[in-house]
Structures are given as C-alpha cells and as structure tokens.
Amino acid sequence: MEVKKEISVKGAKRLFLKLGSCSRTLGFIINREFGHLKEAEERALDPLSGGIIQQGYQCGMLWGAALAAGAESCRRTGNADKATALAIITSRHILKSFVGRTKSPDCYDITQCDWTKKSSIARHFISGKVISCYKLLGRWAPEAIVAAYEGLAHAQNGLPEKCLSCASEVVRKMGGDEEEMAMVAGFAGGVGLSGNACGALAAAIWMKTLALCRQQPGKSFFTHPGAKETLEVFYKASDYEILCSKITGIQFDSPESHTDYIAGGGCSKLIGVLAES
C-alpha cells in the first residue's frame, strides 16, 4: 500500500472555529480524508478536548485523530481483532507525529492553561495564546493524516489474530457495535499505549456523549453532567490515579502485550465500573 508523504489540508483553522473543539475538528478532517464523515461520532469527541473534560491530559487532537483512524481500521480489515490491532498501531504513529511537533502529548504542557479555572481561561484568551492552538491544528493536521496512512499501511498478515483494547472493552460492555469498538481501540494504554491518561475513561465519556448526540442531533455536548459523573466514578475506582502506566504498573510496548494484560483480567474491575457509570 502506497503511503502518502505530503497532504494539503485547506481551511483547517476555519474548521476549528466552526466546529468548536480541536478533538472534533481532527476527527472530521481525517474522516473526510478517507471519505466517511460521521457527524454524531465526531460531535461526541467534544468533551475530550482540553485533555479529557478539560483536565489537561492528552490534547484533544490526539483523541480525534485516533478515533477516525480506528474507524478506517475497521473498514480496511473487516475483522474485529485485526481492526483493533491496526487501530492501536496507527495511533502509535499518530502519537509519535504529534509529540515530534509539540514535544508533549498533553494539553496543559502545550497551552499552559488550566481549563478548569475561569481565570486561567481568561488569561489564555486575553494574552492571545489561544491562537497557538489554531496554528498548531493547521500545521499538524496534514502530518496527522500522513501518520494515519503510515500506520494503516501495516501489512494485515502481520497483525495478531487476537487483539484486545481496554477502551474497546468498555464500549462493548456499554452496548457498542464492532465499528464503535474499533473507533476507540487506539485509545488503549492512554492513546497508542503511551501510558498516559486512561483510554478506557476517554472511551466511556465518548460513548456516553455519543448517546446524547444521537438523541439530540445538532446539539453540542462540550460539557455535560454524565461526563463529569464518569470522571468522578473513575477516580474513586482508580484511587485517584489517571495515568495508565501507574494504574497498571506496566508500560505496554505492543498490541500483544496489552492484549495479554486485558485477557488476563487486567483492569477488569475498572472497565466494569466505567461501563456501568
């Protein structure tokens, strides 16, 4: 499969202004590249901007890009296990590309803004730093697409026959279908097995938001009580730890190592709590 090396993305900054969140905008841009827009699923990404309900963890652009790449993984493989593995591999490429440009995956490190405090948000806008997010999205969007193509070019005969993702397991338990499970598969291990903020948490918030988006088409759910409730339930169940590497005590290095952990019952209690939240 040929991998594209240069991509032109026109109007990325205008799209950001129109759609309202970095997470939704990247999901839209990559879905558009592959010719399959998913309005409700993209809109449900809004709460992941600002680093998971504005908590400052992984930039929303990463969540949006990983979700769209997961959708394409499902279409290209037609097999749940292979789609899961391909989504995780592709999310690793996306993460590497993003950190190569920003030096950090985290929203707070990039913006120096505490989105949970009105005073910090006000300073961010008054200082003009908010423009840097628009510039970053405009510069990275083409690179994100290239990274997605690189990951998706992985030979399917080289994918494991059995593959699990903590995020996909949450979606499965919440009643999601195979496509929805593939969409969030790359969230595993904190996006691309990075060890950062829990991907299963992000998947639960996305799934709960998706239900709202389908019930009320066109409405934005940038914040909503259900997302905050899920975060609170998660913190209580995880002893107020959010980083995957600290919760599991493991730094996963491959889809296989993550699969072994989940298949062996790893994070089963936390996955159950999130699915029921």
Backbone bond lengths (Angstrom), bond angles and torsions (degrees), N, CA, C in turn:
res aa  C-N    CA-C-N  psi(-1)  N-CA   C-N-CA  omega(-1)  CA-C   N-CA-C  phi
1 M - - - 1.454 - - 1.524 109.89 -
2 E 1.326 115.56 128.58 1.461 119.81 -179.83 1.518 110.50 -71.74
3 V 1.325 116.73 136.20 1.460 122.06 178.97 1.526 109.13 -105.06
4 K 1.305 116.15 125.67 1.454 120.19 179.66 1.521 109.91 -72.36
5 K 1.317 116.30 138.12 1.459 121.83 -177.96 1.523 112.30 -103.46
6 E 1.320 116.38 -25.55 1.461 119.69 179.97 1.522 109.25 -133.48
7 I 1.321 116.04 132.37 1.456 122.39 -179.33 1.524 108.35 -129.97
8 S 1.296 116.07 139.46 1.458 120.65 175.18 1.526 108.62 -108.07
9 V 1.317 116.55 125.30 1.469 121.46 178.26 1.522 107.86 -119.10
10 K 1.299 115.76 106.56 1.463 120.32 -178.70 1.531 110.74 -90.20
11 G 1.307 115.23 139.93 1.458 120.45 174.13 1.507 115.66 73.42
12 A 1.333 117.98 22.59 1.465 120.09 -177.87 1.530 111.82 -62.01
13 K 1.325 116.91 -42.70 1.465 119.88 -179.43 1.518 111.17 -65.72
14 R 1.327 116.37 -39.61 1.471 119.67 178.41 1.531 110.76 -65.71
15 L 1.320 115.54 -36.53 1.461 119.39 176.84 1.528 110.88 -62.82
16 F 1.322 116.21 -41.81 1.465 121.64 178.02 1.532 109.61 -57.55
17 L 1.310 116.82 -46.48 1.465 121.21 179.30 1.526 111.14 -62.68
18 K 1.315 115.96 -39.60 1.457 120.85 -177.58 1.518 112.38 -72.75
19 L 1.329 117.14 -45.87 1.462 121.06 -174.20 1.520 112.90 -82.75
20 G 1.334 117.25 -28.90 1.453 120.06 169.37 1.510 118.48 95.66
21 S 1.324 118.46 -13.78 1.466 119.11 177.13 1.519 109.62 -143.15
22 C 1.331 115.67 147.30 1.462 120.31 -179.53 1.525 111.20 -65.31
23 S 1.320 116.39 -36.12 1.468 120.66 -178.33 1.520 111.10 -65.00
24 R 1.306 116.06 -48.57 1.469 120.09 179.70 1.528 110.92 -64.47
25 T 1.328 116.47 -39.41 1.458 120.05 -177.15 1.519 111.51 -64.26
26 L 1.335 118.22 -44.34 1.474 119.52 178.65 1.521 111.40 -67.18
27 G 1.343 116.63 -37.73 1.452 118.90 176.29 1.519 110.96 -60.70
28 F 1.324 116.52 -42.80 1.469 121.81 178.84 1.527 110.96 -63.18
29 I 1.327 116.63 -47.18 1.463 120.80 -175.30 1.530 111.40 -62.17
30 I 1.324 117.22 -44.16 1.466 119.15 -178.69 1.527 111.17 -74.21
31 N 1.320 117.45 -37.75 1.466 118.98 174.59 1.526 110.70 -60.83
32 R 1.324 116.29 -40.90 1.467 120.72 179.22 1.528 110.53 -63.71
33 E 1.320 116.79 -39.11 1.460 120.73 178.70 1.529 110.90 -58.23
34 F 1.335 116.17 -38.77 1.457 120.20 -178.23 1.523 112.58 -92.03
35 G 1.324 116.94 0.96 1.457 120.87 173.27 1.508 116.33 79.19
36 H 1.346 116.64 24.85 1.468 119.30 -178.65 1.528 109.88 -140.43
37 L 1.323 117.24 84.20 1.454 120.58 178.13 1.525 110.22 -73.85
38 K 1.336 115.85 143.97 1.460 121.85 -179.98 1.525 107.46 -135.46
39 E 1.315 115.71 88.87 1.456 121.26 -169.54 1.527 113.34 -59.23
40 A 1.325 117.32 -50.54 1.465 119.79 -177.71 1.524 111.32 -65.35
41 E 1.330 116.21 -43.88 1.468 120.16 -179.44 1.522 111.27 -64.17
42 E 1.324 117.06 -36.90 1.467 121.01 177.71 1.527 110.76 -69.66
43 R 1.318 116.43 -41.88 1.468 120.25 179.98 1.527 110.43 -64.70
44 A 1.328 116.59 -33.00 1.464 120.57 -179.77 1.526 112.67 -68.65
45 L 1.332 117.20 -9.08 1.466 121.58 177.05 1.528 112.82 -78.11
46 D 1.321 117.35 -14.21 1.469 120.71 -174.47 1.533 114.03 -50.07
47 P 1.340 119.66 -46.42 1.473 119.09 -177.88 1.530 114.96 -64.93
48 L 1.336 117.40 -14.23 1.465 119.46 179.92 1.528 112.41 -85.57
49 S 1.325 117.00 -7.36 1.469 119.20 175.81 1.520 109.40 -69.98
50 G 1.314 116.22 154.68 1.458 119.31 -176.77 1.512 113.02 74.29
51 G 1.330 116.62 11.06 1.463 119.76 175.76 1.507 114.98 85.67
52 I 1.336 118.65 48.46 1.473 125.96 -179.19 1.526 110.45 73.16
53 I 1.304 115.54 93.06 1.469 122.83 -177.92 1.517 110.53 51.40
54 Q 1.314 116.11 44.46 1.459 123.42 175.08 1.528 113.45 61.18
55 Q 1.337 116.53 31.16 1.462 120.19 -179.49 1.528 113.08 -87.89
56 G 1.327 117.20 -6.96 1.458 120.09 174.64 1.514 115.49 90.74
57 Y 1.339 117.65 7.20 1.466 119.55 179.67 1.532 109.77 -83.63
58 Q 1.313 119.63 -142.84 1.460 120.19 -172.06 1.529 111.83 -53.50
59 C 1.319 114.76 134.21 1.456 121.67 178.94 1.527 110.65 -53.54
60 G 1.322 116.10 139.97 1.451 120.78 179.27 1.516 113.76 -56.19
61 M 1.333 117.00 -28.30 1.463 120.00 178.84 1.527 110.83 -58.87
62 L 1.328 116.77 -36.15 1.461 120.98 179.19 1.522 111.29 -66.96
63 W 1.329 116.72 -44.59 1.464 119.85 179.77 1.522 110.34 -62.29
64 G 1.344 116.22 -44.56 1.460 119.74 -178.83 1.514 112.76 -64.64
65 A 1.329 116.15 -43.13 1.465 120.39 -179.82 1.527 110.75 -65.99
66 A 1.332 116.75 -42.34 1.465 120.77 -179.49 1.526 111.22 -64.32
67 L 1.334 116.64 -39.87 1.453 119.99 -179.34 1.529 111.36 -64.29
68 A 1.332 116.89 -45.83 1.466 120.43 179.55 1.523 111.21 -64.98
69 A 1.323 116.79 -38.65 1.468 120.34 177.68 1.522 110.71 -65.12
70 G 1.337 116.85 -34.86 1.458 120.56 177.06 1.521 111.90 -64.55
71 A 1.328 115.65 -38.66 1.465 119.84 177.68 1.523 110.86 -62.83
72 E 1.340 116.01 -41.66 1.460 119.77 179.45 1.524 110.94 -69.80
73 S 1.316 117.83 -32.93 1.467 121.42 176.15 1.517 110.58 -60.33
74 C 1.320 115.99 -40.25 1.459 121.09 179.14 1.524 110.66 -63.83
75 R 1.325 116.51 -44.64 1.465 120.30 -178.59 1.526 111.71 -65.90
76 R 1.328 117.08 -36.43 1.465 120.65 -175.02 1.518 113.46 -78.31
77 T 1.304 117.89 -26.67 1.460 120.04 -175.87 1.518 113.26 -101.90
78 G 1.321 116.50 -39.02 1.461 119.58 -176.62 1.514 112.83 65.06
79 N 1.318 116.13 20.66 1.461 122.02 -177.55 1.521 107.66 -141.48
80 A 1.330 116.94 125.74 1.464 121.03 -172.87 1.525 113.25 -58.51
81 D 1.319 117.75 -46.19 1.459 120.83 -177.91 1.527 111.77 -67.75
82 K 1.321 115.97 -44.68 1.467 119.35 179.77 1.526 110.94 -67.75
83 A 1.329 116.93 -36.01 1.469 120.27 177.12 1.523 110.53 -63.15
84 T 1.319 116.14 -40.84 1.471 120.87 178.64 1.523 110.86 -61.90
85 A 1.315 116.18 -48.30 1.465 120.41 -179.82 1.523 111.48 -63.35
86 L 1.328 116.63 -44.04 1.464 120.35 -178.77 1.515 110.84 -65.63
87 A 1.323 117.80 -37.34 1.459 121.43 178.20 1.528 110.95 -64.71
88 I 1.327 116.94 -41.02 1.467 120.41 179.02 1.531 110.20 -66.03
89 I 1.322 116.86 -44.89 1.467 121.17 179.15 1.528 110.26 -61.32
90 T 1.319 116.46 -43.44 1.466 120.31 -178.92 1.518 111.40 -67.61
91 S 1.313 117.28 -37.74 1.466 119.91 178.40 1.527 111.05 -65.19
92 R 1.323 117.09 -29.32 1.469 120.46 176.56 1.536 110.21 -67.50
93 H 1.321 116.15 -39.42 1.466 120.12 175.92 1.521 110.47 -64.38
94 I 1.315 116.48 -42.60 1.460 121.67 -179.67 1.529 110.60 -63.67
95 L 1.321 116.36 -44.74 1.462 120.81 178.85 1.527 111.27 -61.22
96 K 1.325 116.29 -45.62 1.466 120.57 179.72 1.520 110.97 -59.73
97 S 1.319 117.00 -41.93 1.457 121.35 178.62 1.523 111.14 -62.81
98 F 1.325 116.03 -45.43 1.462 120.40 -177.46 1.523 111.75 -64.10
99 V 1.328 116.23 -47.67 1.467 120.28 -179.06 1.531 110.52 -66.83
100 G 1.323 116.34 -29.93 1.464 119.54 176.18 1.517 111.82 -61.95
101 R 1.317 116.36 -30.85 1.468 120.07 178.84 1.523 112.16 -89.31
102 T 1.333 117.52 -39.86 1.468 120.95 -171.17 1.528 114.77 -101.40
103 K 1.336 116.91 -17.49 1.478 124.50 -176.95 1.528 112.96 75.05
104 S 1.306 117.98 -8.96 1.464 121.30 177.82 1.525 108.84 -151.03
105 P 1.340 117.03 146.80 1.470 118.84 176.77 1.520 112.96 -83.93
106 D 1.337 116.76 -10.93 1.456 120.48 -168.33 1.522 114.70 -92.18
107 C 1.319 114.04 137.79 1.463 121.99 179.63 1.529 111.79 -56.71
108 Y 1.333 116.61 -45.81 1.466 118.44 -176.42 1.525 111.98 -63.39
109 D 1.328 116.82 -41.28 1.462 120.20 179.30 1.525 111.12 -61.44
110 I 1.331 116.04 -33.96 1.460 120.85 -176.97 1.523 111.79 -81.09
111 T 1.338 116.64 -42.82 1.474 120.50 -173.23 1.525 113.62 -98.21
112 Q 1.351 117.18 -23.22 1.464 122.06 -173.12 1.526 110.90 57.52
113 C 1.328 115.28 30.56 1.466 120.68 -179.51 1.516 109.76 -118.49
114 D 1.335 115.87 132.15 1.457 121.92 173.35 1.522 107.01 -93.15
115 W 1.326 116.39 99.94 1.457 121.62 -174.06 1.521 113.13 -70.73
116 T 1.328 117.49 -5.36 1.464 119.97 177.82 1.527 111.51 -89.47
117 K 1.343 116.72 -6.78 1.459 120.94 -178.44 1.527 110.87 -118.48
118 K 1.322 116.13 125.50 1.464 120.95 -177.96 1.527 111.68 -60.95
119 S 1.332 117.19 -35.77 1.465 120.42 -178.66 1.518 111.15 -65.69
120 S 1.336 116.61 -39.25 1.460 120.73 179.42 1.525 110.57 -69.34
121 I 1.327 116.28 -39.21 1.468 120.30 178.20 1.528 109.99 -64.08
122 A 1.328 116.06 -41.97 1.465 120.30 -179.94 1.522 110.73 -61.45
123 R 1.340 116.78 -44.08 1.469 120.48 178.57 1.528 110.73 -62.74
124 H 1.319 115.41 -38.25 1.460 120.58 -179.17 1.528 110.66 -61.14
125 F 1.321 116.25 -42.19 1.464 120.14 -178.90 1.524 111.67 -77.15
126 I 1.327 116.91 -43.31 1.458 120.74 -178.08 1.527 111.50 -63.57
127 S 1.323 116.26 -37.22 1.466 120.99 -179.05 1.525 112.83 -73.63
128 G 1.327 115.55 -15.52 1.456 119.51 -178.25 1.511 114.06 86.59
129 K 1.351 116.63 2.31 1.466 119.86 -178.56 1.520 112.64 -65.24
130 V 1.333 116.22 -22.29 1.459 119.59 179.88 1.527 111.17 -58.04
131 I 1.333 116.37 -28.83 1.466 120.74 -179.59 1.526 110.95 -63.01
132 S 1.334 115.88 -28.32 1.464 119.23 -178.31 1.524 111.53 -62.99
133 C 1.328 117.61 -31.12 1.469 120.48 178.33 1.525 110.41 -67.78
134 Y 1.336 116.26 -39.91 1.464 119.95 178.16 1.533 110.43 -65.15
135 K 1.323 115.08 -40.19 1.460 119.29 179.01 1.523 111.12 -66.29
136 L 1.337 115.97 -42.28 1.458 120.11 179.61 1.524 110.56 -61.69
137 L 1.313 116.74 -45.27 1.458 119.73 -179.71 1.527 110.27 -61.68
138 G 1.328 116.40 -43.06 1.459 119.64 179.88 1.520 112.80 -62.28
139 R 1.331 116.52 -36.53 1.467 120.70 -178.48 1.523 112.07 -80.27
140 W 1.343 116.38 -37.53 1.461 118.27 -173.75 1.520 113.59 -86.34
141 A 1.318 118.92 -26.07 1.468 120.62 -177.44 1.534 112.58 -50.80
142 P 1.348 119.19 -47.30 1.480 118.30 177.52 1.521 112.20 -62.74
143 E 1.325 116.39 -37.76 1.466 120.33 179.73 1.527 110.70 -69.09
144 A 1.331 116.68 -34.55 1.463 120.72 178.31 1.520 110.71 -64.23
145 I 1.316 116.70 -39.81 1.466 120.48 178.97 1.529 110.28 -65.61
146 V 1.329 116.09 -43.57 1.465 119.92 177.82 1.526 110.04 -60.01
147 A 1.332 116.82 -44.27 1.469 120.89 179.52 1.528 110.79 -62.13
148 A 1.329 116.45 -38.56 1.465 120.21 178.07 1.525 110.48 -63.83
149 Y 1.317 117.15 -44.21 1.461 120.44 177.77 1.527 110.68 -61.15
150 E 1.329 116.64 -40.62 1.465 120.54 -179.76 1.521 111.00 -61.53
151 G 1.323 116.38 -46.47 1.458 119.55 179.93 1.513 112.64 -66.23
152 L 1.317 116.10 -42.48 1.460 121.09 -177.96 1.523 112.81 -68.87
153 A 1.340 116.56 -17.50 1.464 120.94 179.42 1.522 112.45 -76.84
154 H 1.344 117.51 -4.63 1.464 121.11 179.22 1.525 109.50 -57.75
155 A 1.310 117.13 131.96 1.460 121.93 -177.98 1.524 110.97 -60.79
156 Q 1.298 116.48 128.40 1.455 120.09 -176.98 1.520 112.33 -65.66
157 N 1.327 117.45 -28.34 1.462 118.92 178.64 1.524 111.85 -73.51
158 G 1.330 115.94 -6.37 1.455 119.87 176.41 1.515 112.98 -99.53
159 L 1.322 116.94 4.17 1.463 121.48 -179.58 1.523 110.46 -88.00
160 P 1.326 117.71 146.34 1.464 120.00 178.94 1.526 111.92 -64.78
161 E 1.308 116.37 147.88 1.468 121.33 -179.65 1.519 111.99 -72.29
162 K 1.326 115.46 -26.60 1.457 120.93 179.00 1.516 108.39 -126.67
163 C 1.324 116.59 126.76 1.467 118.80 -179.84 1.522 109.68 -148.37
164 L 1.331 115.28 134.66 1.458 122.43 179.14 1.519 110.52 -122.69
165 S 1.316 115.08 150.73 1.464 122.03 174.86 1.521 107.39 -131.46
166 C 1.320 116.66 133.27 1.463 120.92 178.74 1.526 110.30 -56.47
167 A 1.340 116.13 -41.28 1.459 121.20 -178.60 1.528 110.64 -65.37
168 S 1.322 116.30 -42.49 1.462 120.46 179.12 1.524 111.38 -64.61
169 E 1.327 116.14 -35.83 1.463 119.64 179.13 1.528 111.04 -65.34
170 V 1.320 117.39 -37.49 1.465 120.64 175.74 1.524 110.11 -61.81
171 V 1.333 116.05 -47.23 1.466 120.82 -179.23 1.532 110.50 -63.05
172 R 1.329 117.04 -40.35 1.469 120.32 178.00 1.518 110.55 -59.79
173 K 1.331 116.60 -46.65 1.459 120.58 -179.03 1.523 112.34 -67.82
174 M 1.331 117.02 -21.59 1.461 121.13 178.06 1.530 111.66 -90.18
175 G 1.332 116.26 6.82 1.455 120.27 175.84 1.506 115.40 93.12
176 G 1.335 117.68 12.10 1.453 121.20 -179.23 1.515 112.86 -72.89
177 D 1.333 116.31 156.90 1.457 120.35 177.98 1.532 110.46 -91.49
178 E 1.337 115.94 -179.45 1.467 119.84 -175.35 1.531 112.27 -63.17
179 E 1.319 117.52 -35.82 1.455 119.53 178.99 1.521 111.11 -65.76
180 E 1.321 117.02 -44.11 1.463 120.77 178.87 1.521 110.84 -64.56
181 M 1.325 116.90 -36.68 1.458 120.49 176.45 1.526 110.90 -64.22
182 A 1.329 116.40 -39.82 1.470 120.13 178.83 1.519 111.24 -68.14
183 M 1.325 116.43 -36.00 1.461 120.08 -179.39 1.524 111.82 -57.64
184 V 1.318 117.14 -43.11 1.468 120.37 -176.17 1.524 112.84 -92.07
185 A 1.335 117.62 -3.05 1.468 120.39 -174.07 1.521 112.86 -54.39
186 G 1.332 116.49 -38.54 1.461 121.14 -178.80 1.512 114.94 -69.55
187 F 1.345 116.68 -9.08 1.472 120.91 175.66 1.531 110.46 -70.90
188 A 1.314 117.09 -15.02 1.467 122.78 -173.24 1.526 112.55 -49.81
189 G 1.325 114.77 136.31 1.462 119.44 177.00 1.503 114.02 65.91
190 G 1.319 117.28 21.62 1.469 119.76 178.71 1.517 113.35 88.28
191 V 1.323 117.89 36.53 1.474 128.22 -175.14 1.530 109.06 74.85
192 G 1.316 114.60 109.54 1.462 119.54 176.73 1.516 114.67 61.55
193 L 1.345 116.65 30.63 1.474 121.75 177.96 1.522 112.42 60.73
194 S 1.331 116.65 29.87 1.465 121.50 -176.17 1.521 113.83 -73.50
195 G 1.340 116.41 -18.80 1.458 119.52 -177.16 1.510 113.36 86.60
196 N 1.318 116.60 4.60 1.466 121.28 -177.91 1.526 110.51 -82.59
197 A 1.335 117.78 -159.99 1.463 122.44 -174.87 1.525 111.55 -54.03
198 C 1.313 115.24 139.52 1.457 124.60 -168.97 1.534 114.84 -51.08
199 G 1.314 115.98 122.84 1.455 121.45 178.22 1.516 112.60 -72.36
200 A 1.319 117.53 -29.30 1.460 120.85 177.53 1.526 110.24 -65.38
201 L 1.333 116.69 -37.87 1.461 121.53 175.97 1.525 110.24 -61.28
202 A 1.323 116.46 -48.19 1.460 120.59 -179.81 1.521 111.01 -60.57
203 A 1.336 116.65 -39.17 1.460 121.10 179.87 1.524 111.38 -64.86
204 A 1.331 116.64 -40.73 1.466 120.50 179.57 1.522 110.91 -64.63
205 I 1.322 116.65 -41.89 1.469 120.72 178.78 1.525 109.96 -65.36
206 W 1.341 116.43 -43.13 1.465 120.09 179.01 1.528 110.71 -62.14
207 M 1.308 117.15 -44.83 1.465 121.22 -177.57 1.526 110.79 -64.25
208 K 1.311 116.84 -42.42 1.462 120.11 179.42 1.534 110.12 -65.93
209 T 1.325 116.59 -38.21 1.464 120.65 178.78 1.520 111.00 -69.76
210 L 1.332 116.76 -36.29 1.457 121.04 179.53 1.526 110.89 -60.03
211 A 1.314 117.39 -39.20 1.458 120.92 178.54 1.526 110.26 -61.56
212 L 1.327 116.70 -40.97 1.461 120.94 178.42 1.525 111.13 -66.49
213 C 1.326 116.09 -40.56 1.465 120.59 -179.14 1.531 111.36 -64.11
214 R 1.306 116.35 -34.86 1.463 119.78 178.73 1.516 111.63 -75.21
215 Q 1.313 116.18 -31.32 1.460 119.99 178.24 1.528 111.87 -73.71
216 Q 1.347 115.71 -32.68 1.465 120.51 -176.25 1.525 110.00 -130.95
217 P 1.329 117.00 77.16 1.473 121.60 -178.69 1.523 112.34 -55.44
218 G 1.335 114.60 137.65 1.455 120.27 176.52 1.514 114.86 88.49
219 K 1.322 117.98 -14.29 1.460 120.45 -178.60 1.520 110.69 -89.00
220 S 1.318 115.92 142.20 1.462 120.65 178.03 1.521 110.48 -90.91
221 F 1.323 115.91 138.77 1.460 121.30 177.24 1.524 108.80 -122.88
222 F 1.334 115.16 54.57 1.465 121.63 179.80 1.523 110.27 -55.46
223 T 1.314 115.32 -41.38 1.467 121.25 171.57 1.524 107.06 -135.02
224 H 1.310 116.33 145.83 1.466 119.88 174.46 1.517 108.29 -159.41
225 P 1.335 117.29 152.99 1.468 121.17 -175.54 1.522 114.06 -54.72
226 G 1.334 117.28 -35.15 1.456 120.09 -177.82 1.514 112.71 -63.20
227 A 1.339 116.91 -38.20 1.460 120.79 179.66 1.525 110.55 -66.73
228 K 1.312 115.89 -43.35 1.466 120.19 -180.00 1.530 110.63 -66.50
229 E 1.319 115.86 -37.59 1.458 120.13 177.96 1.532 110.53 -63.22
230 T 1.330 116.43 -41.34 1.466 120.66 178.53 1.515 110.81 -62.01
231 L 1.329 117.01 -41.74 1.462 121.12 178.51 1.528 110.84 -62.43
232 E 1.321 116.93 -42.61 1.461 120.72 -179.86 1.530 111.48 -64.73
233 V 1.325 115.89 -42.76 1.467 120.58 178.39 1.523 110.33 -62.97
234 F 1.337 114.94 -41.85 1.465 120.02 179.44 1.530 110.90 -61.19
235 Y 1.317 117.34 -47.60 1.469 120.41 -177.94 1.529 111.60 -60.17
236 K 1.315 116.63 -40.26 1.463 119.65 179.46 1.525 110.91 -65.23
237 A 1.334 115.88 -38.85 1.464 120.34 -177.73 1.530 112.46 -75.70
238 S 1.339 116.51 -26.12 1.469 120.47 -177.03 1.523 113.03 -100.80
239 D 1.326 116.30 11.69 1.465 121.17 -176.96 1.533 109.89 57.70
240 Y 1.317 115.15 39.56 1.462 124.38 175.40 1.533 113.21 60.97
241 E 1.310 115.53 32.48 1.465 121.93 172.08 1.521 107.50 -111.35
242 I 1.334 117.20 140.91 1.462 120.21 -178.06 1.523 112.66 -121.00
243 L 1.335 118.40 -19.54 1.449 120.57 -177.90 1.532 110.73 -77.61
244 C 1.311 115.96 128.39 1.463 121.80 -178.78 1.528 111.66 -55.84
245 S 1.306 116.91 -45.01 1.463 120.48 -176.51 1.520 112.45 -62.03
246 K 1.345 117.25 -29.99 1.461 120.63 179.41 1.523 111.76 -85.49
247 I 1.329 116.12 -34.34 1.466 119.67 178.16 1.527 110.26 -66.85
248 T 1.317 116.39 -43.52 1.470 121.08 -176.08 1.518 113.51 -90.36
249 G 1.345 116.27 -24.94 1.457 119.96 -174.31 1.512 112.27 73.67
250 I 1.336 116.05 16.76 1.462 121.70 -176.36 1.524 110.28 -132.70
251 Q 1.316 116.96 143.00 1.455 122.54 169.13 1.524 106.61 -107.67
252 F 1.313 116.76 99.61 1.462 121.32 -177.12 1.524 110.68 -66.50
253 D 1.335 115.94 140.54 1.465 119.60 -177.86 1.519 113.72 -118.99
254 S 1.340 116.85 1.85 1.459 119.68 -179.07 1.522 109.15 -165.47
255 P 1.345 117.81 160.02 1.464 119.68 174.67 1.524 111.66 -57.78
256 E 1.340 116.38 -34.19 1.464 120.30 -179.56 1.526 112.19 -64.51
257 S 1.339 117.04 -42.55 1.467 119.41 -178.80 1.527 110.67 -66.89
258 H 1.318 116.53 -36.60 1.469 120.45 177.54 1.526 110.14 -68.74
259 T 1.316 116.79 -40.86 1.464 121.50 178.37 1.522 110.69 -60.43
260 D 1.322 116.99 -45.45 1.464 120.87 179.47 1.524 110.88 -58.90
261 Y 1.314 116.21 -40.04 1.467 121.09 -179.13 1.529 110.65 -65.62
262 I 1.325 116.77 -48.46 1.461 120.74 -178.42 1.530 110.60 -67.76
263 A 1.333 117.12 -42.64 1.464 121.32 179.95 1.528 111.17 -62.53
264 G 1.326 116.27 -29.23 1.459 120.98 179.21 1.514 113.70 -84.54
265 G 1.318 117.02 7.58 1.462 120.87 177.64 1.510 114.58 95.87
266 G 1.332 117.17 3.82 1.459 120.30 179.73 1.512 112.14 -60.76
267 C 1.319 117.01 131.93 1.473 125.11 178.09 1.528 112.82 62.29
268 S 1.333 117.95 16.24 1.465 119.86 -178.35 1.530 112.33 -60.85
269 K 1.323 116.61 -39.92 1.466 119.91 179.47 1.525 110.17 -65.30
270 L 1.308 116.71 -44.72 1.460 121.09 -178.95 1.533 110.92 -65.39
271 I 1.317 116.46 -40.80 1.467 121.22 177.75 1.524 109.83 -61.87
272 G 1.326 116.74 -42.18 1.459 121.20 178.95 1.518 112.31 -64.07
273 V 1.314 116.10 -43.32 1.468 121.11 179.81 1.530 110.59 -62.79
274 L 1.325 116.13 -43.65 1.468 120.05 179.63 1.526 111.49 -64.26
275 A 1.320 116.29 -42.19 1.467 120.13 -178.73 1.523 111.78 -65.05
276 E 1.318 116.72 -29.88 1.458 121.10 -177.52 1.525 112.69 -92.90
277 S 1.330 117.70 -7.68 1.470 120.51 -173.95 1.516 111.68 -63.42
